[in-house]
Amino acid sequence: MADRVRAVAPHGVDVALDLFGGEALDVSAELLSRPARLVSTADPEHVTRLGGSYLFVKPSTPDLTVLAGLVDAGRLAVHVERTFPLEQAAAAQRLVRAGHVRGKVVLEV
């Protein structure tokens, strides 16, 4: 991934917004000249160790309603990485904390 970005931006990038955490943060940090310009919404501990910042995103009912409408209209697709029964919530949490999930982990109630 870093090689593709370097091909497009050989002098690095000014800002990186991480939405995945884990290894994606390491790659993003490699591409920045200033670690303080690294922001993550997914991995607070890792991003602060790298010198960046964590951004907490608080969902709101109006925003979620708009997103649900886009999903219903087929204009927004949500990738579900894996679905777990509620009884396996601890396993689902371990998967998410491992930092290698692409998409959403769903608990069935």
N, C-alpha and C positions, 0 to 999 in steps of 0.2 A: 504494500500500500504506500509506504513512504517513497518508494522509487517512482511510482506514478505521479505523486504530487511534486517530487523534485523535477521530473521531466517538464511539468507545466510551470513550476515556480522554482527555478534553479537557485534563487537567492533566499529561499525559505518563504514563510508566510508571516503575516503580522499578528494574526489572532487565530486561535483554534477553539471551537466550541465542541466539546465531547458529549455525546449522548449515549455512549456505550460503556465506558469505563474499561478497566483491565488493560490489555495490551494496546488498545486504541489510544489510551492516554500516553503511553510510552512513545508511540510513533508520533503523536501530535507534538510532544515535548521536543523530540528530535528536530522537528521542522521549524521551531520557533527560535528567534534570537533572544527573546526575553521571556522567561518562564512565567512571569506574572500575567502574560497575555493568554494563558491557558485557563479555560473555564470548563467545568464539568457539571452536568445535572445528574450524573449517575454514580459517581465514585468519590465521595468527599475525602476519605482518608488518603487515597492514592494521589489525587490532584494536589492536595496541600503538601504532601511529601515532595512533589515535583516542583513546588513553588507557585502553583496556580491557585485558583479560587473555586469554591463550590457554590453553585447557584441553586437554591431550593425553589422549586416550582410548585405553587399551591394551586390545585385545580379549582375552577369555579363552575357553578351550575350553568350559568349562561354559556361559557366557553364549551363545556362538555355537551350541551344541547346542540350547539352549532356543529361540533365534530360528529355527533351521532347522526345529525341530518345529512352530513357529507357521506358518511358510511352508508346510510340507507339509500342515498341517491347513486351509490356506486362511484362516487368521486374520490373516495378515500378508502384505501385498503389497509387493514391492520394485519400484520404478520403474526401469527400465533406460533411461537417456538415449540411449546409443549403444554399439555393440559394434564392437571393432576386432580384426583378426588380430594375433597377437603381433608380426609384422614391422612393424606400425604403432604400436608402443608409444610412440614419441616423439610422434606426432600425438595420441594419447590423453592423454598427460601435458600437452601444450600446451593441450588443450581444458579439462582440469581446472584448470590453473593460471590460465586466463583468468577463472575464477570465475563462469561463467554456466551451470553444469551443474545441472540439477534431477534428482536421482536418481543412479544409479550408472553409471560407465563401466566396461565389461567388456572384458577382454582374453581372446580365445580362444586356448587352447594346444593 
